């Protein structure tokens, strides 16, 4: 088993690190305060190859694997998790859904624009009354001449206002039927497609979250992804990879909060010596470092399985659940190490603390991950 990063992975990580330092760090708090999604920075990320990480080169992507993908999300999230979230959602949800289940014509039409960052992608599964219970969705797609009529709404959608394209899951059969939902691609500007309320969030404030609304929105047959009734099954497969994304985002938060705490603890003096010399602080740092190591190992095991095309539903749920819960704990301890300063916006741990909580909720709550894991271990 190989634990060292390859030369390519090291170069990719350094590239993402340099990008984050140059284009993101100077604006972190400004974007956070204004809840501003910096679309121009996402387009710059596209120029760097970060918006089509898993996309083959012939479709305009970077042609990389999940180990490199983790490194990119992690490095960006160490600086600003909001931007890490946007890059992750664009890659693993919208882009990857079309890449995984679109036909050649669909991929040629949409993937190059997504991979370059020219278009920002959204992905719509969640609704107001159907979060974890996706099978009970109310958004419907009804067959009509030459296509489909889409009606309903999706909420908590990353890039719900700014995205030029969305993959949307709608009910085409009975409620609760896992084969009663289908996936569709909807372009911005399609009549009947609009955006609704933008959420005012605790954290991840520079990553836009808003409603998608469909009012007799006509979609031609060629906008159906895969077969009728396959939408839910497709979504569960996409979420397997998406959980690696949230795990990588969580890892970035953990490392960012830990590194800030390590630096602060070595510089801050009390009673004539650095606070890192006190066991109460040094033990916190030891716990953080160990939790980060465990998160990283779980993530890269899931990535290894994903790259190999092997089943990894259990492993992706494990890495997402553990890394997300750990990042909340680490961000909390980072505040404690900083004391009163940690509660101010002058120090980065305040924002890591606010941003961390989303990781235990988005793309399947911790409780849902436990359902997934328990089902997989009990059927053995």
Secondary structure as GFF3:
##gff-version 3
##sequence-region A 1 380
A	DSSP	alpha_helix	7	19	.	.	.	ID=ss1
A	DSSP	pi_helix	20	24	.	.	.	ID=ss2
A	DSSP	three_ten_helix	25	27	.	.	.	ID=ss3
A	DSSP	alpha_helix	28	34	.	.	.	ID=ss4
A	DSSP	alpha_helix	39	47	.	.	.	ID=ss5
A	DSSP	three_ten_helix	57	59	.	.	.	ID=ss6
A	DSSP	alpha_helix	66	79	.	.	.	ID=ss7
A	DSSP	alpha_helix	81	89	.	.	.	ID=ss8
A	DSSP	pi_helix	90	95	.	.	.	ID=ss9
A	DSSP	alpha_helix	96	101	.	.	.	ID=ss10
A	DSSP	alpha_helix	104	115	.	.	.	ID=ss11
A	DSSP	beta_strand	121	124	.	.	.	ID=ss12
A	DSSP	three_ten_helix	134	136	.	.	.	ID=ss13
A	DSSP	beta_strand	140	144	.	.	.	ID=ss14
A	DSSP	beta_strand	147	158	.	.	.	ID=ss15
A	DSSP	beta_strand	165	171	.	.	.	ID=ss16
A	DSSP	beta_strand	181	187	.	.	.	ID=ss17
A	DSSP	beta_strand	193	198	.	.	.	ID=ss18
A	DSSP	beta_strand	209	220	.	.	.	ID=ss19
A	DSSP	three_ten_helix	221	223	.	.	.	ID=ss20
A	DSSP	beta_strand	224	225	.	.	.	ID=ss21
A	DSSP	alpha_helix	231	267	.	.	.	ID=ss22
A	DSSP	beta_strand	269	270	.	.	.	ID=ss23
A	DSSP	beta_strand	273	274	.	.	.	ID=ss24
A	DSSP	three_ten_helix	275	277	.	.	.	ID=ss25
A	DSSP	alpha_helix	279	307	.	.	.	ID=ss26
A	DSSP	alpha_helix	313	338	.	.	.	ID=ss27
A	DSSP	three_ten_helix	339	343	.	.	.	ID=ss28
A	DSSP	alpha_helix	349	356	.	.	.	ID=ss29
A	DSSP	three_ten_helix	357	360	.	.	.	ID=ss30
A	DSSP	alpha_helix	366	378	.	.	.	ID=ss31
###
